[in-house]
């Protein structure tokens, strides 16, 4: 079936005619009917009407059948009138229908279809011969009266939303005016004028050419800013091939006449996958699941604070804003897989890109809001204690000067929602850098700085992202002493400065066996603590037990001299090292037998275990408990068909198991949760 016939088949028409004995007459040359005075032969018989007259009819069970789908059809020859005016017909029927047009030789000239929302239309320009118009129902159940009645032809030289203009294409171009008060999506549809090319030009260097459908219809859809434009239909040209979704067969033009229609869409609502964005827009779109992106434009004429939110229930979204030196990227905002960018944008043209993580895609919602920004963005200059400034980190970053007059504790903090920030302080032999403070992508450096001039730099992780940030500066005089080595004493904290790639070493001496706690804390870097000495090699990272990156070593140490080394897993800056030691007069047993009524103490090393044999001489209910100051223990009891594990049933993160045991030997094992270490007490007693 030819494209656009919508249920009517020329072969079916010939078959229907043959069934009535008509085609046999045509083949024999017997059935000849003139059209006006042309004297030409018609390929099929039908009633005739004059161009401009209304055509009335009805599809009944006696109407001819289209053999391809069982629908019924009727037909009329429409012949030239005495006048020369173009006629626009509109089909009125209580059923969905189609119009198909043939010339006298049986050559199909095109078709148009109607549905429940829009009627099919036929535009005819007077010619020298007659034209066959076939009215077909959409399916075997389509019956009822119909009319093909002339309607007034729209005229004018200005295009208006929801209206059409008409004309005839000659040797000169036909032009129309189009004006928009605000940004809109403009959709132009041209039916007829197949020998011409439809184009649009005007403000903002706009120049767009329509695409052609298979049927000859031309379609143009473009997003336009407010301004004045010209739409032209120029003789000649070819144009590009339109997508099937751009083509509609609602109107058919036969001859040189054409009908140009325009529809304007409000951009602030509805579904669209491209076009300009403005304050208050709340739209939807569909992203193909092929790794591509839907790109929109955002024009900023004055500094604004912008909030762009991309959300989807069916896939993980990614949002990007770029333009000039701005390159903003966000994935998984607000603790979800949605995306959001909040930033300050300077005047310019930006691209807003809606993407899916990986190759994901689907339906999404995009919302835009802007507010005027009358503040100041500073990317250079001198930092002042007690002030918070706003800056824009571009590809080159932002750089400031910090002048320290007296030895001071300096606290610098960068907060940014658009990018992963990196903060650096350089100068006077100091090289400090921080990224991802306290589990966030913000940055912070807290350090004691000697008098001098320093350079403070704010950039993005990797150096490719950008966005706005806040930089807060605090500075207080430091009255203490920085020591990067030397002897430390119990109860006397020491503050030191650690440089990147180095370690600070301190010594302490024990005159007697002692329970030792050595801790290092820093707001500037992720600490690592090592202790070495007589038969001792201890190491801790993040074991302070306070949920931070501070470190702590707890152990019972024999008399002797030990070295405490402070290192960094990541970062550099100031730290505080503190030693506590108390005399230990007990017995350390990390293995061996244990019975009811006994209490033993063992030194639990990081990643190690205490292994005991529990001897039960008679059936009894026993209570076993393990624990230590600041040590989170895990207890396991196995043997004689028993296998029990406990964590945190005792006091202060200790472990406790209470159970009935038969006589025999059992294995009792104590470990530290997440490699926790320290002095652990294990107690076994009879439970009533």
QUIWOQUI-V690381 format. One record per backbone hydrogen bond with DSSP energy under -0.5 kcal/mol. NH is the residue of the N-H (numbers start at 1). CO is the residue of the C=O. If there is no record, write none. Layout:
nh->NH co->CO
nh->NH co->CO
//
This chain:
nh->5 co->2
nh->8 co->5
nh->13 co->9
nh->14 co->10
nh->15 co->11
nh->16 co->12
nh->17 co->13
nh->18 co->14
nh->19 co->15
nh->20 co->16
nh->20 co->17
nh->21 co->18
nh->22 co->17
nh->25 co->21
nh->25 co->22
nh->26 co->22
nh->27 co->23
nh->28 co->24
nh->29 co->26
nh->30 co->25
nh->31 co->25
nh->32 co->30
nh->36 co->34
nh->38 co->35
nh->43 co->104
nh->47 co->75
nh->49 co->77
nh->51 co->79
nh->53 co->50
nh->55 co->148
nh->56 co->54
nh->57 co->146
nh->59 co->144
nh->60 co->58
nh->63 co->60
nh->64 co->73
nh->66 co->71
nh->67 co->65
nh->69 co->66
nh->70 co->66
nh->72 co->139
nh->73 co->64
nh->74 co->135
nh->76 co->133
nh->77 co->47
nh->78 co->76
nh->78 co->131
nh->79 co->49
nh->79 co->77
nh->87 co->124
nh->88 co->151
nh->89 co->87
nh->89 co->122
nh->90 co->149
nh->91 co->120
nh->92 co->147
nh->93 co->91
nh->94 co->145
nh->98 co->136
nh->99 co->112
nh->100 co->134
nh->101 co->110
nh->102 co->132
nh->103 co->107
nh->106 co->103
nh->109 co->101
nh->110 co->101
nh->112 co->99
nh->113 co->249
nh->114 co->97
nh->115 co->118
nh->121 co->250
nh->122 co->89
nh->123 co->252
nh->124 co->87
nh->124 co->122
nh->125 co->254
nh->131 co->78
nh->132 co->102
nh->133 co->76
nh->133 co->131
nh->134 co->100
nh->134 co->132
nh->135 co->74
nh->136 co->98
nh->136 co->134
nh->137 co->72
nh->138 co->96
nh->139 co->137
nh->142 co->139
nh->143 co->141
nh->144 co->59
nh->146 co->57
nh->147 co->92
nh->148 co->55
nh->149 co->90
nh->149 co->147
nh->151 co->88
nh->159 co->177
nh->162 co->262
nh->163 co->160
nh->165 co->260
nh->166 co->154
nh->167 co->258
nh->169 co->256
nh->170 co->168
nh->170 co->172
nh->174 co->233
nh->176 co->231
nh->177 co->157
nh->178 co->229
nh->180 co->227
nh->184 co->224
nh->185 co->265
nh->186 co->184
nh->186 co->222
nh->187 co->263
nh->188 co->186
nh->188 co->220
nh->189 co->261
nh->190 co->218
nh->191 co->189
nh->191 co->259
nh->193 co->257
nh->196 co->193
nh->197 co->234
nh->199 co->232
nh->200 co->208
nh->201 co->230
nh->202 co->206
nh->203 co->228
nh->206 co->202
nh->206 co->203
nh->208 co->200
nh->210 co->198
nh->211 co->219
nh->212 co->240
nh->213 co->217
nh->216 co->213
nh->218 co->190
nh->219 co->211
nh->220 co->188
nh->222 co->186
nh->224 co->184
nh->224 co->222
nh->227 co->180
nh->229 co->178
nh->230 co->201
nh->231 co->176
nh->232 co->199
nh->232 co->230
nh->233 co->174
nh->234 co->197
nh->234 co->232
nh->236 co->195
nh->240 co->210
nh->242 co->212
nh->246 co->243
nh->247 co->244
nh->252 co->121
nh->254 co->123
nh->254 co->252
nh->255 co->253
nh->258 co->167
nh->259 co->191
nh->260 co->165
nh->261 co->189
nh->261 co->259
nh->262 co->163
nh->263 co->187
nh->265 co->185
nh->269 co->266
nh->272 co->284
nh->275 co->295
nh->277 co->297
nh->280 co->368
nh->281 co->278
nh->282 co->268
nh->283 co->366
nh->284 co->270
nh->285 co->364
nh->287 co->362
nh->288 co->286
nh->290 co->288
nh->294 co->354
nh->295 co->293
nh->296 co->352
nh->297 co->275
nh->298 co->350
nh->299 co->277
nh->300 co->298
nh->300 co->348
nh->301 co->299
nh->304 co->345
nh->305 co->371
nh->306 co->304
nh->306 co->343
nh->307 co->369
nh->308 co->341
nh->309 co->367
nh->310 co->339
nh->311 co->365
nh->317 co->315
nh->317 co->337
nh->318 co->355
nh->319 co->330
nh->320 co->353
nh->321 co->328
nh->322 co->351
nh->323 co->326
nh->326 co->323
nh->328 co->321
nh->329 co->418
nh->330 co->319
nh->332 co->317
nh->333 co->338
nh->335 co->332
nh->336 co->333
nh->339 co->310
nh->341 co->308
nh->343 co->306
nh->345 co->304
nh->345 co->343
nh->348 co->300
nh->350 co->298
nh->351 co->322
nh->352 co->296
nh->353 co->320
nh->353 co->351
nh->354 co->294
nh->354 co->352
nh->355 co->318
nh->355 co->353
nh->357 co->316
nh->360 co->357
nh->362 co->287
nh->364 co->285
nh->365 co->311
nh->366 co->283
nh->367 co->309
nh->368 co->281
nh->369 co->307
nh->371 co->305
nh->373 co->303
nh->374 co->372
nh->378 co->376
nh->378 co->390
nh->379 co->377
nh->383 co->401
nh->386 co->473
nh->387 co->384
nh->389 co->471
nh->390 co->376
nh->391 co->469
nh->393 co->391
nh->393 co->467
nh->394 co->392
nh->397 co->394
nh->398 co->458
nh->399 co->379
nh->400 co->456
nh->401 co->381
nh->402 co->454
nh->404 co->402
nh->404 co->452
nh->405 co->403
nh->408 co->449
nh->409 co->476
nh->410 co->408
nh->410 co->447
nh->411 co->474
nh->412 co->445
nh->413 co->472
nh->414 co->443
nh->415 co->470
nh->418 co->468
nh->421 co->419
nh->421 co->441
nh->422 co->459
nh->423 co->434
nh->424 co->457
nh->425 co->432
nh->426 co->455
nh->427 co->430
nh->430 co->427
nh->432 co->425
nh->434 co->423
nh->436 co->421
nh->437 co->442
nh->439 co->436
nh->440 co->437
nh->443 co->414
nh->445 co->412
nh->447 co->410
nh->449 co->408
nh->449 co->447
nh->452 co->404
nh->454 co->402
nh->455 co->426
nh->456 co->400
nh->456 co->454
nh->457 co->424
nh->457 co->455
nh->458 co->398
nh->459 co->422
nh->461 co->420
nh->463 co->460
nh->466 co->327
nh->467 co->393
nh->469 co->391
nh->470 co->415
nh->471 co->389
nh->472 co->413
nh->472 co->470
nh->473 co->387
nh->474 co->411
nh->476 co->409
nh->478 co->407
nh->479 co->477
nh->483 co->481
nh->483 co->495
nh->486 co->505
nh->488 co->507
nh->491 co->579
nh->492 co->489
nh->493 co->491
nh->494 co->577
nh->495 co->481
nh->496 co->575
nh->498 co->573
nh->499 co->497
nh->500 co->431
nh->502 co->499
nh->504 co->566
nh->505 co->503
nh->506 co->564
nh->507 co->486
nh->508 co->562
nh->510 co->560
nh->514 co->557
nh->515 co->582
nh->516 co->514
nh->516 co->555
nh->517 co->580
nh->518 co->553
nh->519 co->578
nh->520 co->551
nh->521 co->576
nh->524 co->574
nh->526 co->570
nh->527 co->525
nh->527 co->549
nh->528 co->567
nh->529 co->540
nh->530 co->565
nh->531 co->538
nh->532 co->563
nh->533 co->536
nh->536 co->533
nh->538 co->531
nh->540 co->529
nh->542 co->527
nh->544 co->550
nh->551 co->520
nh->553 co->518
nh->555 co->516
nh->557 co->514
nh->557 co->555
nh->560 co->510
nh->562 co->508
nh->563 co->532
nh->564 co->506
nh->565 co->530
nh->565 co->563
nh->566 co->504
nh->567 co->528
nh->567 co->565
nh->569 co->526
nh->570 co->526
nh->572 co->433
nh->573 co->498
nh->574 co->446
nh->575 co->496
nh->576 co->521
nh->577 co->494
nh->578 co->519
nh->580 co->517
nh->582 co->515
nh->584 co->513
nh->589 co->587
nh->589 co->601
nh->592 co->611
nh->594 co->613
nh->596 co->615
nh->597 co->684
nh->598 co->595
nh->600 co->682
nh->601 co->587
nh->602 co->680
nh->604 co->602
nh->604 co->678
nh->605 co->603
nh->608 co->605
nh->610 co->670
nh->611 co->590
nh->612 co->610
nh->612 co->668
nh->613 co->592
nh->614 co->612
nh->614 co->666
nh->615 co->594
nh->615 co->613
nh->616 co->614
nh->616 co->664
nh->617 co->615
nh->620 co->661
nh->622 co->620
nh->622 co->659
nh->623 co->685
nh->624 co->657
nh->625 co->683
nh->626 co->655
nh->627 co->681
nh->628 co->631
nh->631 co->628
nh->632 co->630
nh->633 co->631
nh->633 co->653
nh->634 co->671
nh->635 co->646
nh->636 co->669
nh->637 co->644
nh->638 co->667
nh->639 co->642
nh->642 co->639
nh->644 co->637
nh->646 co->635
nh->648 co->633
nh->650 co->654
nh->654 co->651
nh->655 co->626
nh->657 co->624
nh->659 co->622
nh->661 co->620
nh->664 co->616
nh->666 co->614
nh->667 co->638
nh->668 co->612
nh->668 co->666
nh->669 co->636
nh->669 co->667
nh->670 co->610
nh->671 co->634
nh->672 co->608
nh->673 co->632
nh->675 co->672
nh->676 co->673
nh->678 co->604
nh->680 co->602
nh->681 co->627
nh->682 co->600
nh->683 co->625
nh->684 co->598
nh->685 co->623
nh->687 co->621
//
